[in-house]
Every structure is written in C-alpha cells, then in structure tokens.
Amino acid sequence: MSLYNETLRSEKEVVATDDGSVTLYSKEFNESYHSPKDGALNETLQKHVLPAFALQEGKVHLNILDICYGLGYNTLATLYHVKKHNLPVTLHIVSPEFDEALVRSLKDFHYPAEFEMLRPIIQALSSDFYYEDEQFKIEVAIGDARALLRSMTAKQSAAFAFDIVYQDAFSPKVNPLLWTREWFADIRAMCSEDAILTTYSTAAATRMGLHENGFELHYLNAPNTRRSLIASPRRIESLEWIDMALKIERNPDARSLRDADLS
C-alpha cells in the first residue's frame, strides 16, 4: 500500500512563515511542513511542545514519539524547551522519517536562532540519525513509519511506553496512511496510560480514529495559532473536552479513515 511519489520527493521550496522562521513546501504532498500563518517555530511550540510538557510536568523521564521527523522542528524545539528552562528531565525521542536526503540536508538548514545552541545535535542527527548524551537520546529511524511502529510494538518490553506523541504528519487529505484507525491503534498500543498526543488536525475522521482507539479528546486553543487537538487515554480536566458520544449521535455518518479505504 503506497500513496507516495518518490519522483517528486526532492522537489521542495523554502517558505517564510509569519513568525520569522522558515519551513519548506513539499511538491510531493503539495503542502508546507508547517503553517505559514501560524509560523514554523510558534506552531511547533504552541501546538506540540508546550502543552505536552505542561501536561507531563514533574516526570523525570519522557519517551517521545515524533511523527514524522521532517525538518526536525518538533524534536529540536523539545530540546530547546528543556535546555532553556533547565528542566530536570531525561528524554528518549524516536522519530521515523522516510526522506533520508532531507534529513541529511538539515545540517545546512536555516533554523531559527533559538536552535543555534543545538548545532552539534543537528549535525549528528543529519549524518548519523542518532545522538546521545547524559540527558538526551534521539533516534531518527529512516524508513516507513507504519512498518517501524509495528516492528517496535512486536519488540516492545512491558516497561517501555511513549509518554508524548507528536502526531504531525502531512495532512489526512494527502497522507492518509498516517491517519487511519489502524495507525492510531498501533500508536495506542505503545502509549502509557497518561500519554499525551498532540496534533494540528481536528478533522472528524481524525477525531473518530482516535476515539475508536480509546483516546479522550480535547480542543487546544493556543496563543496565535488555529485550534488544535490533545488526545489522551485519560480525560484532562483543564482542557475543553470533546463529547464524542454526542458528536456521533448528531452525526451518525461520521467515520474514521480505514486502511481498507486506501488499498
């Protein structure tokens, strides 16, 4: 099952975003890696890193699944946040990415000034797809995200689970393979019982796929960004909860994306 076009994979254009940071536009997917309006760095921090860390405050170790590595903003903004605030937490970040050439090129990418402190890490990830020190362990797994997740699930020990998931693939419209009910089932199987999943997509199909896999859903209204979504196996009282039973009652035709729809 493949909906990708490798002949267009290398065709990307630099796009300036409204917060002054830059992103890329993918001709393969006809989408930017970040919202030009929300800003690449601002979107990353406000929709993913800041809410996830606020909701997991106090933990001394976090396992993070970053779907997908792309330009590395989610992973790098996570490290920036931890370093900036001197947080006493160790991280293990796993991030699948099928565009090896893109990752290799990031050693020369024009990142925002906030990431300059991370230059040695950027260089290591671009060349080795791996970085480790006493606080951070980062693995960029080159290959198909679905195959990687299923391989990890098969090998996963009972003691390992993801505490944070950045669900940040290209949109369901152009990359549905990473938004199906079955995809979210694989993610749920690897999540802790208080995991936090962040995503920009509030589409009905996204909400249904997460709901059908036991996630409680919440809207996030972060500063200077469009509304996004927080999912967790537990209900989070501090967030705007989405009553999915009522939503389904009002819209009984709503359904998740399914693998069978894409074959």
C-alpha positions, -999 to +999 in steps of 0.1 A: +000+000+000+017+032-012+003+066-019+037+083-023+055+097-053+093+094-049+100+112-082+088+144-066+103+139-031+134+160-037+113+190-050+109+214-022+108+252-019+117+274+010+087+292+026+090+322+050+064+320+079+048+347+098+069+343+130+101+348+110+112+312+109+113+292+076+098+260+065+097+240+033+069+233+007+068+197-005+057+192-041+052+155-034+024+164-009+015+198-022+017+211+014+041+230+036+058+213+065+043+240+088+015+266+086+030+298+071+004+317+091+010+301+125+048+302+120+070+271+120+086+277+154+055+292+170+033+263+158+057+237+170+060+252+204+023+261+209+006+231+195+030+204+205+059+210+229+045+235+254+011+217+260+027+183+261+053+193+287+028+212+308+006+181+310+036+159+318+051+183+343+071+166+371+082+135+352+119+128+354+120+108+321+099+110+290+097+088+260+086+108+229+074+096+195+077+123+169+057+116+138+074+124+115+109+140+118+106+162+087+126+193+093+132+183+129+113+212+144+094+192+170+124+173+182+147+204+182+121+226+199+117+200+226+154+201+233+154+239+232+125+240+257+142+216+281+176+234+279+161+269+280+142+261+312+168+238+326+142+211+332+154+181+352+142+155+328+158+129+305+144+123+271+143+094+246+129+106+213+121+082+184+112+098+151+105+079+119+112+097+085+113+082+050+131+111+034+167+103+041+180+130+018+160+157+036+174+147+070+210+147+056+204+182+042+193+197+075+229+203+086+227+234+064+191+243+070+183+279+081+169+272+115+157+300+139+183+315+162+168+296+192+182+264+178+218+276+175+227+260+208+217+227+193+240+229+163+262+198+174+230+178+178+217+189+144+250+179+128+249+144+145+213+137+135+219+148+099+249+125+095+243+096+119+205+098+125+214+094+162+225+114+191+230+106+228+244+123+258+236+121+295+202+138+291+190+131+255+188+100+233+174+107+199+169+082+171+157+092+136+145+060+121+148+062+083+121+042+067+083+036+066+067+049+098+040+022+098+065-006+095+087+009+122+058+012+146+047-024+141+082-036+145+086-016+177+053-030+190+065-065+184+097-059+203+083-036+230+090-045+266+063-041+292+084-014+308+085+009+277+058+032+266+055+066+250+046+095+272+042+120+244+033+116+208+036+145+183+012+134+156+024+158+129+025+140+096+013+157+064-025+161+065-050+133+062-061+146+028-026+140+013-011+114+036-040+093+049-018+063+057-007+080+089-042+089+100-062+057+098-079+039+126-053+011+123-025+036+125-039+051+157-043+015+171-006+010+166+001+042+184-023+035+213-006+001+218+027+019+226+013+047+248+013+049+285-020+053+303-015+090+308+002+097+274-004+130+257-009+130+219-008+164+202-020+171+166-030+200+145-057+181+128-092+185+142-109+168+113-139+145+121-120+114+107-090+122+129-112+125+160-131+093+151-099+073+146-085+084+180-119+079+198-123+044+184-089+035+199-098+047+234-085+082+234-103+110+252-102+142+230-098+178+239-095+211+220-065+233+225-067+270+219-031+280+220-019+316+215-015+328+179-024+295+163-055+278+150-074+254+173-057+220+176-062+187+194-049+170+225-057+133+230-050+110+259-062+077+274-074+098+303-097+128+304-079+161+312-100+184+333-080+215+325-088+213+287-120+216+267-133+180+265-150+168+233-181+147+240-176+122+211-208+102+220-228+134+215-209+142+183-216+107+169-253+110+179-255+142+160-235+130+130-240+092+127-224+091+093-190+103+106-163+077+103-126+072+107-102+067+078-096+029+074-067+010+058-093-008+036-103+025+021-068+031+008-060-003-008 
